[in-house]
Amino acid sequence: LGLGGAGMAWAGPDGLAAITTDALRLHPTSAAAMRGALVTAPLGGHGLAYSRLWYTWKQRDPTLYPGNVHAGHEPAQFAAETYDAVFAFAHAIKAVADGGGNVQNATAVREALRAVAFTGTAGALSFA
């Protein structure tokens, strides 16, 4: 399928971690295929960055920025992680570009991601 190989990296949510754990237990040869996978675990949002995100989102046009936040509900816990994940990758891609690297090189982006650290909507985020 062309979804793996040299220079490729998998990144995903906690569900990928569960799949990976089961696969490794059931099929030890899967370890090589999942080496280098980056996964998250849900924390939910909190703090000033989280409050700013949802305050700003509520002010936007709901037809352009949909979500249950417009109905007065608290956003789902995964919304904060998704928002932070996008920014984490943006930081990594910017670092690769600023260093003159190829942003389409998964290995370079993965290595840059390991150096990313910032305070996001779910709190302090780093891959160190």
Rosetta blueprint (number, residue, H / E / L):
1 L L
2 G L
3 L L
4 G L
5 G L
6 A L
7 G L
8 M L
9 A L
10 W L
11 A E
12 G E
13 P L
14 D H
15 G H
16 L H
17 A H
18 A H
19 I H
20 T H
21 T H
22 D H
23 A H
24 L H
25 R H
26 L H
27 H L
28 P L
29 T L
30 S H
31 A H
32 A H
33 A H
34 M H
35 R L
36 G L
37 A L
38 L E
39 V E
40 T L
41 A L
42 P L
43 L L
44 G L
45 G L
46 H L
47 G H
48 L H
49 A H
50 Y H
51 S H
52 R H
53 L H
54 W H
55 Y H
56 T H
57 W H
58 K H
59 Q H
60 R L
61 D L
62 P L
63 T L
64 L L
65 Y L
66 P L
67 G L
68 N H
69 V H
70 H H
71 A H
72 G L
73 H L
74 E L
75 P L
76 A L
77 Q H
78 F H
79 A H
80 A H
81 E H
82 T H
83 Y H
84 D H
85 A H
86 V H
87 F H
88 A H
89 F H
90 A H
91 H H
92 A H
93 I H
94 K H
95 A H
96 V H
97 A H
98 D H
99 G L
100 G L
101 G L
102 N L
103 V L
104 Q L
105 N L
106 A H
107 T H
108 A H
109 V H
110 R H
111 E H
112 A H
113 L H
114 R H
115 A L
116 V L
117 A E
118 F E
119 T E
120 G E
121 T L
122 A L
123 G E
124 A E
125 L E
126 S E
127 F L
128 A L
